Amino acid sequence: MDYDWPEHLDDLREEVLGFVAEASADLELVDDAWLVQPSSVFNRRMGERGYIGMKWPRAYGGQDADALTHFTVMETLLLAGAPVSGAWFPDRQIGPVLLQYGSEEQKARWIPEIVAGESSWCIGMSEPDAGSNVAGIATRAELHGDQFVVNGQKIWTSGAHEASWCYLICRTDPEQPPHRGMSELVVDMSSPGITVNQITDASGNDHFCEVFFDDVAVPKDHLIGQMNNSFGQTMRQLEHERGGIDRLVSNKRLYLDHARQADTTNPLIRQRMAEIETKYTIGRHLVLRNVLRQIDSVYSTVTKTFATEFEQEVASFVGDVAGPYAMLSGRVARNLVYAPSYTIMGGTTQILRNVMGERVLGLPREPRPT
């Protein structure tokens, strides 16, 4: 295996860093801006630079870029703290799902505006009684003539307050078993009957939202893929979501900035730093194996579990380095209180370990007591 990094990708990394410095000069940045800081202005600047949908076909506005080129751009944007969240979700999972399951008319309608950075998307998946259990959703979409009528509630919908569209997972046939009777719709977030409430978390950020749908009309031609049979589509979307570099480097910038302050004369500190550096290397290789499709897509659960548990270790180390200052308002305090969310969003670690046991290792399910 050749571990040498192509020289032209190092040049590309410098190009991206220069772009971020210029394009974000008038914007405030935070360490995990990829998730918590949507910016329509930065979206358009990314689109103008060609940094959205790079791997997608040229026919839809993409560049047919190879996987490593796309990876390099995305990793650099994240490490630089670029406010990419408005473009991140469509680039990471909405676009690929539309390209795989959408009709030609749907692709022609939505993909070009995503590539141009002219639209932002949120994902209507989790519900108050169905977090990691996607099959437990209750939001209903009933077909009446040429439109669906949607009623229900979604929660933890990142960026819903600024999104143009919602990629909605809903139940269209409640009589079928939980994993059936589900469909996926694209919903205009300006539609009458939609109420978005922002939720302020412990870090003071309010990107999480709850969304209420009250008799919301959605055109029938906004159905993506097969009606009553979208569970496989949703799982494919989650595979796109779980195996990316975002799951590893959300707080790497914080680590790099504070590692300089660590007391490296202490052998225990050196040992912890060596462990962190080693795990960054392991995690990056796990991500690259997903990116290069060297492993089955279900292994994204392994990558996500390893990387997000590790991100919590990084936050803990930085807190120890900061000492009493970690209790003050600022980057360290914010990251410490936010860290528990890493192993919750995108599927909890407990759920993903079950997936690994059953779908990766092929372990039998424990019989339920009678």
Secondary structure, 3 states (H helix, E strand, C coil): CCCCCCHHHHHHHHHHHHHHHHHCCCCCCCCCHHHHCCCHHHHHHHHHHCCCCCCCCHHHCCCCCCHHHHHHHHHHHHHCCCCCHHHHHHHHHHHHHHHHHCCHHHHHHHHHHHHCCCCCEEEECCECCECCCHHHCCCEEEEECCEEEEEEEEECCCCHHHCCEEEEEEECCCCCCCCCCEEEEEEECCCCCEEEEEECCCCCCCCEEEEEEEEEEEEHHHEECCCCCCHHHHHHHHHHHHCCCHHHHCCHHHHHHHHCCCCCCCHHHHHHHHHHHHHHHHHHHHHHHHHCCCCCHHHHHHHHHHHHHHHHHHHHHHHHHHHHHHHCCCHHHHHHHHHHHHHCCCCCHHHHHHHHHHHHCCCCCCCCCC
